[in-house]
Each structure stands twice: as C-alpha cells, then as structure tokens.
Amino acid sequence: MHFKIGDVGIFLPPLHITMIAIIVIFLLVKWSKELETRRYTVFVYFLISAIIVPVFSYNTAGGVFELWVPLGFILVFFYLFRSKRNHRSKMKASILGCCVAIYQIILQYSG
C-alpha cells in the first residue's frame, strides 16, 4: 500500500502481512507474561526459530536450486527438548517461529 501525503509517501506492507504481524506480536506479549523471570526469552526463541538457511545449492540450466531448511527451529527444538528449564510458552513461541520460517521458505520457492 502506498499513501501519498504531499511530497512524502508512506509504503506499508499488504494488509494480510500487517494483520499477521499484529497477531504475532500480541501472542508473544501474552506468552511472555506467563513467565515469571526473563520474559524477553520468548522473543529470542521466536526470532531464532524463524531463521532459515540454504543447506544445498545446485546450478541448473534454468538457474540455481537451493534447498532451504528452518535450521533455527531445529536447534531451538533440540535445546528445549534436552533442557530442564523448558516452559510451555517458550515452545509455543518456537513453533510460531517455525510457522514464520515455513512462510519464508514458501516465499523463497515461489519467487
């Protein structure tokens, strides 16, 4: 979306992306209130879980093929699985981060 105000313009993401971002922030704030100490860790788990990396790259005649994997979610999941201090809200935040990572992977393959 583009809003023109005089000589200045404001570019905003599409409405569905804005609504998803508002819902994600609302859920993360709600889940962080469930923790008694170190409430910011929910945001850290979410951000780390949303990281995607290419693990395989192959040159073809049509271009470059890259295989993307949500490596951040895999690392956070194994850490929480082995940790004694795992909390339900941390796991929810990491699963939400995995959903964002899957959306990023879909964008990589569709673009």
Secondary structure as UniProt FT lines:
FT   STRAND          2..5
FT   TURN            6..7
FT   STRAND          8..11
FT   HELIX           15..32
FT   TURN            33..34
FT   TURN            39..40
FT   HELIX           41..49
FT   STRAND          53..60
FT   TURN            61..62
FT   STRAND          63..69
FT   HELIX           71..82
FT   HELIX           88..110
//
